[in-house]
Amino acid sequence: MSEPLLSLGPFQGITDAPFRNVFKRHFGGVDKFYTPFFTGIHKEDHAKNLQGEEIDPRYNDVETLTPQILSTDAEEILRFAKQCKQLGYKEINLNMGCPFPRVANKKRGCGLLPYPDKVEAMLEGVFEHIGDMKFSVKCRLGYFDPEEIDAIIPIFNKFPLSELIIHPRIGKQLYKGEADVNRFKALIPFINAPLVYNGDIFSAETLERISKEVQPVNEFMLGRGILANPFLAEQIKCENVPDDKTHRLHDYLIDLYEDRLRHAGGSPKVLGRMKELWSYMMNSFDEPQVVWRKIKKINALKEYEDAVEEIFRNQCLTSQVFSGYGASAPHDR
Ligand SMILES: Cc1cc2nc3c(=O)[nH]c(=O)nc-3n(C[C@H](O)[C@H](O)[C@H](O)COP(=O)(O)O)c2cc1C
């Protein structure tokens, strides 16, 4: 089997442009990135939220970044595609996976999956005018029921999707239970689009296991696993093996924090995003709950800086982070 293609899944509130750029400076192995989803593309040209650093090609690599939209409106998706194209992007991605009730209850994200007719009308509208812009979809198995995707696949097959990323859970599960690798595997022969597997890849060992199950699929989107262990993509690809992980992790976190602080003009608002990342990163340490208790109560910059130094002084990284092996799922905060 050739080397897998790896992407870093989008996380609203975490994997923004500063994160992606700092991540790329410190770690290898990730071939492709996605923006967290955009919404509200109301204007025909220059929608306000498509003007900032998050999408501006001066801060992003248009060759390896795919902007994502959360919408069910073909016209809005086309406005987004047009503006992304003007910025130099080659592909956009539609979020049909978001499970959060305030999104899904409005038949958006994975809340659209029980309505094949609406999906078909939306995709017809999109593909009629999208031209040479590539269009991909990220979805779950369903919102209420994992069989919902069975009615959606023939619709996806009518259109030239550039890829279909499937996270094999249903929306109602949020992130509970396990990703259903067997169900993903059973769908493979029925899907025309290039397929990407996403879900519960927490170590190189898990990827090896899942990869054997889902052959010939060889593209994987990493999520919480790589937020917790940013060496994961390197470990999967056996890059940069002999190195000092503790120092690298420390330097990355400092760099990200300082970068976020610069962007926020020194405001303690940055703490929210750093804490969100630590809610995954804590799993890199032998005592995740001790680490999380220190981080979660912080509300001043100095406290945060001291806590990070204390964690690196007193806590050890898990053997899973050192080796990439060990199949345990992360703890929840
Ligand atoms: C806090 C949070 C924010 C997320 N934001 C997005 C998003 O903006 N777009 C998207 O497609 N998926 C989003 N996701 C889903 C992840 O990209 C990924 O699909 C999910 O975590 C499953 O992969 P994993 O099991 O490897 O973590 C989000 C998940 C979480 C927990």
The ligand as a Tripos MOL2 file, in Angstrom:
@<TRIPOS>MOLECULE
LIG
   31    33     1     0     0
SMALL
NO_CHARGES

@<TRIPOS>ATOM
      1 C1        -15.2160   21.4890   18.5590 C.3       1 LIG1
      2 C2        -15.3190   20.8820   17.1840 C.ar      1 LIG1
      3 C3        -15.4000   21.7100   16.0610 C.ar      1 LIG1
      4 C4        -15.5140   21.1530   14.7810 C.ar      1 LIG1
      5 N1        -15.6210   21.9860   13.6910 N.ar      1 LIG1
      6 C5        -15.7900   21.4370   12.4550 C.ar      1 LIG1
      7 C6        -15.9350   22.2550   11.2850 C.ar      1 LIG1
      8 O1        -15.9070   23.4950   11.3280 O.2       1 LIG1
      9 N2        -16.1130   21.6140   10.0940 N.ar      1 LIG1
     10 C7        -16.1380   20.2340    9.9860 C.ar      1 LIG1
     11 O2        -16.2840   19.7030    8.8880 O.2       1 LIG1
     12 N3        -15.9570   19.4650   11.0670 N.ar      1 LIG1
     13 C8        -15.7900   20.0120   12.2850 C.ar      1 LIG1
     14 N4        -15.5920   19.2010   13.3580 N.ar      1 LIG1
     15 C9        -15.4640   17.7330   13.1380 C.3       1 LIG1
     16 C10       -13.9950   17.2990   12.9560 C.3       1 LIG1
     17 O3        -13.4050   17.9180   11.8340 O.3       1 LIG1
     18 C11       -13.9040   15.7600   12.7690 C.3       1 LIG1
     19 O4        -14.6820   15.3990   11.6510 O.3       1 LIG1
     20 C12       -14.4080   15.0080   13.9790 C.3       1 LIG1
     21 O5        -13.7360   15.4140   15.1510 O.3       1 LIG1
     22 C13       -14.2720   13.4910   13.7800 C.3       1 LIG1
     23 O6        -12.9310   13.1190   13.5760 O.3       1 LIG1
     24 P1        -12.0540   12.4950   14.7920 P.3       1 LIG1
     25 O7        -12.8330   11.3080   15.3310 O.co2     1 LIG1
     26 O8        -10.7620   12.0900   14.1400 O.co2     1 LIG1
     27 O9        -11.9120   13.5610   15.8130 O.co2     1 LIG1
     28 C14       -15.5070   19.7340   14.6350 C.ar      1 LIG1
     29 C15       -15.3960   18.9160   15.7620 C.ar      1 LIG1
     30 C16       -15.3150   19.4670   17.0170 C.ar      1 LIG1
     31 C17       -15.2280   18.5430   18.2190 C.3       1 LIG1
@<TRIPOS>BOND
     1     1     2 1
     2     2     3 ar
     3     2    30 ar
     4     3     4 ar
     5     4     5 ar
     6     4    28 ar
     7     5     6 ar
     8     6     7 ar
     9     6    13 1
    10     7     8 2
    11     7     9 ar
    12     9    10 ar
    13    10    11 2
    14    10    12 ar
    15    12    13 ar
    16    13    14 ar
    17    14    15 1
    18    14    28 ar
    19    15    16 1
    20    16    17 1
    21    16    18 1
    22    18    19 1
    23    18    20 1
    24    20    21 1
    25    20    22 1
    26    22    23 1
    27    23    24 1
    28    24    25 2
    29    24    26 1
    30    24    27 1
    31    28    29 ar
    32    29    30 ar
    33    30    31 1
@<TRIPOS>SUBSTRUCTURE
     1 LIG1         1 GROUP 0 **** ****
